[in-house]
Amino acid sequence: MTPLLLACACLLVITLGYVSLCAASPYGDCRKCHGFGFATKTDRKGRTKRGKDCRRCKGHGKRIRIGRHLYNLWLRVARDGTDTPAAAKRPAPKG
């Protein structure tokens, strides 16, 4: 197998794996708070306590994956670009 063919096969496997991950689980853990939804702090005795809510995920702990976000944008553009035949072809009421 040539190196070019091997590289293409690896890229295809990685891409299909990420697409299936985005389809199965569209939300991933927030990278800043690691899915907690808040920052952890320690007090003077060294015990961990809850900090402020995470600003990135707004305290939810989950963020939408980049691939799923791009897919949602693509769907929105495709939906807005097509006419709905029932509403577009219906004549205006006379009155």
JOCOR-V660658 format. One record per run of one state. SS is the DSSP state (hx for helix, st for strand, lp for the rest). FROM is the first residue (numbers start at 1). LEN is the number of residues. If there is no record, write none. Layout:
SS FROM LEN
SS FROM LEN
//
This chain:
lp 1 2
hx 3 22
lp 25 2
st 27 3
lp 30 8
st 38 5
lp 43 5
st 48 6
lp 54 8
st 62 3
lp 65 1
hx 66 16
lp 82 3
hx 85 5
lp 90 6
//
